[in-house]
Amino acid sequence: MGEFVTLTTDDNVKLRAYRAAPEGKPRGGVVVLQEIFGLNHQTRSAADRFAALGYLAVAPAMQDRLMPGFETDDYSAEAFGKAREFISDFKLDEAMLDVKAAVAEAATAGKVGVTGYCFGGMLTWRAAHAGMGLSAASGYYGGGVPNYIDAAPQIPLEMHYGDRDAGIPLEQVEQLRARYPDLPIYLYGADHGFFNDERKPSFDAASATVAFARTAEFFARHLAA
């Protein structure tokens, strides 16, 4: 269903991306933002799921600036350490340029939504603040989002968290709820990474099913022509 393409950012960086097109005329676009494990099989599968719903899905390789070509389907502690090597040199403003390039590609299909997981969930929050032509955002267990609590969303946004996520304490989720009482923030009886069906044992099928249905409905409502 999908293919690898090259995006060009506003600062002239060439960036890999996975582009999954639907059958027939697209109903809009969706940008899919990865965990820190690169543009791996699970991220591409998530893009394929949105393409199956009728969207043009674009998943940019968000580590390519610092770790070109990096991806892994290994979720061990050792692989996690390798995946995090880019963090010390990570620049949010550059990441937003990468997201913007993916939005431009997805926008050829109409209104665009953005979704992301863990690292990508944090980027989803920041993209919702930046706007950048997006029409909706649905972020999953974004680590570090409370660090950007003053970055108010400028577009419709919903967030999804697991109530057993040791890395994102419930106190942080409640901070977001208190600051943005009208923002839909969903809690699931699950751990961090519950949406990733290749990340055992944190994957939770029941929570993932409900969360994806909510995202699908949210995008259908806000990306309608």
Buried (B, 14 or more C-beta within 10 A) or exposed (E): BBEEEEBEBEEEBEBBBBBBBBEEEBBBBBBBBBBBBBBBEBBBBBBBBBBEBBBBBBBBBBBBBBBEEBBBEEBEEEBBEBBEEBEEEBEEEBBBBBBBBBBBBBBEBBBBBBBBBBBBBBBBBBBBBBEBEBBBBBBBBBBBBBEBBEEEBBBBBBBBBBEBBEEBEEEBBEBBBEEBEEBBBBBBEBBBBBBBBBBEEBBBEEBBEBBBEBBBEBBBEBBEE
